[in-house]
Amino acid sequence: VKTKTEAVRKSRRRYVWFIIPLGFGSGLYFYNKVADVERKVTLYRKMPLKAISRLWGKVNQMDLPVFLRKPLIGLYIWMFGCKIDEAEIEDLQHYKNLGEFFRRELKPNVRPIDLDHQVTSPADGKVLHYGEVTSGYLEQVKGVTYSLKGFLGTTPEMAAVDDDNFQRNLLRNPENALYHCVIYLAPGDYHRFHSPTDWLIKHRRHFPGELLSVNPGVARWIEGLFNFNERVVYTGEWEHGFFSMTAVGATNVGSIKIYCDEALSTNMVKKHPAGSFLDEEFKIAVPIMKGQMLGEFNLG
Amino acid sequence: STIVLVFEAPLNFDFKITNNQKVKYGEPMGTV
């Protein structure tokens, strides 16, 4: 019995000497990995992406000589897989510059608006994430969250309210739920957007922000990405209560135009205090119909 | 660029999309 107990003790000692360095080593490895990601994110956020985007916008507003339009715009079409056959104007020489091509219109009837469902897609793109909002947090991609309060912005009266109550306060009917959906527009996609349902716009909140890439890879990498970027949040009401639609800018695409809101001007401020925003209340709510063309993203 | 929708709806709201699905504007996304 004595010999057996001694053997067990020895094996335990050996096991401990194996497990401690292994645990310590893997802890250090993961700490370094996290620190490395944080360093990269900090470095990425320090890049002058707004200035680059503004410059890119200016370059692309300059008219191209007619003989260069077809090869240059054609190269863009080839690189990003644009479907030129869907564009209202297929003749590339018609587009004075890349900016004009980027905000091209589509042929009528290439996108029939579904009448059987209450919410339709507002844009051509890829669904990054969708579902019910829980505990006041949204998901930008699976498992990566950001605060609803930070995204929509708050008021001085609501500033002290926690995320959960902030979400509850948005509901007109407490028995309803809050849902969300994120659609990513790739460089080759049609860059105008349309109303997903019939609703009334009552308020606009413009967050002058950064212009980080919103590519799904970056969205997986930077938590709260949509809360950092330049964006315009339109809020109002639809049949079931609260409704909001937000256009989030990205690197080289920070200029957002909304047709029913001529006063809006984005990517104009070089520096901005974090979380600052500009509000505009629509004294008369603006009725928007499902499928109606609402606005566009522009280079710049 | 990205479009984010946040909206209130009854608990039986049914999404007709999946993550990573390619969509075109006007296509169904969900209904009560």
Contacts between the chains, C-beta under 8 A, distances in Angstrom:
chain1	res1	chain2	res2	distance
A	111	B	24	5.6
A	111	B	25	5.3
A	111	B	26	4.4
A	111	B	27	8.0
A	112	B	26	5.9
A	113	B	26	4.1
A	114	B	26	6.1
A	114	B	27	6.2
A	114	B	28	4.4
A	116	B	28	6.9
A	116	B	31	7.3
A	117	B	16	6.4
A	117	B	28	3.8
A	117	B	29	6.7
A	117	B	30	6.3
A	117	B	31	4.1
A	118	B	30	7.1
A	118	B	31	4.6
A	118	B	32	6.1
A	119	B	5	7.5
A	119	B	7	7.4
A	119	B	28	7.8
A	119	B	29	4.6
A	119	B	30	4.8
A	119	B	31	6.8
A	120	B	25	7.3
A	120	B	26	5.3
A	120	B	27	6.2
A	120	B	28	5.9
A	120	B	29	5.7
A	121	B	17	7.9
A	121	B	23	4.2
A	121	B	24	6.4
A	121	B	25	5.2
A	121	B	26	6.5
A	121	B	27	4.7
A	121	B	28	7.8
A	121	B	29	5.3
A	122	B	3	5.2
A	122	B	5	6.8
A	122	B	25	6.0
A	123	B	3	5.0
A	123	B	23	7.8
A	123	B	25	5.2
A	124	B	23	7.1
A	124	B	24	5.0
A	124	B	25	5.7
A	125	B	2	7.9
A	125	B	3	7.3
A	125	B	22	7.5
A	125	B	23	6.3
A	126	B	20	6.3
A	126	B	21	7.1
A	126	B	22	5.5
A	126	B	23	7.3
A	127	B	17	5.1
A	127	B	18	6.9
A	127	B	19	5.9
A	127	B	20	6.5
A	127	B	21	4.8
A	127	B	23	6.0
A	128	B	2	7.4
A	128	B	19	7.2
A	128	B	20	7.7
A	129	B	19	6.0
A	130	B	15	5.6
A	130	B	17	6.0
A	130	B	19	7.0
A	130	B	29	7.9
A	131	B	15	7.3
A	133	B	6	6.9
A	138	B	4	7.6
A	138	B	6	7.2
A	142	B	19	6.7
A	148	B	6	7.1
A	151	B	4	7.4
A	151	B	6	7.8
A	152	B	6	7.1
A	170	B	8	6.8
A	171	B	8	5.3
A	172	B	8	6.3
A	173	B	8	7.2
A	173	B	10	7.9
A	175	B	10	7.6
A	175	B	11	7.3
A	176	B	8	4.9
A	176	B	9	6.1
A	176	B	10	5.6
A	176	B	11	7.0
A	177	B	8	7.4
A	177	B	9	6.6
A	177	B	10	7.5
A	177	B	11	5.4
A	177	B	13	7.1
A	178	B	6	6.6
A	178	B	7	7.3
A	178	B	8	5.7
A	179	B	5	7.9
A	179	B	6	7.4
A	179	B	7	5.8
A	179	B	8	7.7
A	179	B	9	5.7
A	179	B	13	5.9
A	179	B	15	7.6
A	179	B	30	7.7
A	180	B	4	6.7
A	180	B	5	6.3
A	180	B	6	4.7
A	180	B	7	7.6
A	181	B	4	7.3
A	181	B	5	4.7
A	181	B	15	7.6
A	181	B	17	7.3
A	181	B	29	6.5
A	182	B	2	6.2
A	182	B	3	7.7
A	182	B	4	5.2
A	183	B	2	6.6
A	183	B	3	4.7
A	183	B	4	7.8
A	183	B	5	7.9
A	183	B	23	6.6
A	184	B	1	7.9
A	184	B	2	5.3
A	185	B	1	4.7
A	185	B	2	6.7
A	185	B	3	7.2
A	190	B	25	7.5
A	191	B	1	6.7
A	193	B	3	5.6
A	193	B	25	7.0
A	194	B	25	4.8
A	194	B	26	7.0
A	196	B	5	6.1
A	196	B	29	6.6
A	214	B	1	6.6
A	214	B	2	4.7
A	226	B	2	6.9
A	226	B	4	6.5
A	238	B	7	6.7
A	240	B	7	7.4
A	240	B	8	5.5
A	240	B	9	4.7
A	240	B	10	6.3
A	240	B	32	7.1
A	241	B	7	7.8
A	241	B	8	3.6
A	241	B	9	7.6
A	242	B	6	7.7
A	242	B	7	6.4
A	242	B	8	4.2
A	243	B	5	7.9
A	243	B	6	8.0
A	243	B	7	4.6
A	243	B	8	7.1
A	244	B	5	7.1
A	244	B	6	4.7
A	244	B	7	6.7
A	245	B	3	6.8
A	245	B	4	7.6
A	245	B	5	5.6
A	246	B	3	7.0
A	246	B	4	4.4
A	246	B	5	7.8
A	246	B	6	7.5
A	247	B	1	7.0
A	247	B	2	7.8
A	247	B	3	6.0
A	248	B	1	6.6
A	248	B	2	4.2
A	248	B	3	7.4
A	248	B	4	6.2
A	249	B	1	6.3
A	250	B	1	5.0
A	250	B	2	7.0
A	253	B	1	4.7
A	291	B	25	7.7
A	291	B	26	5.7
A	297	B	1	4.3
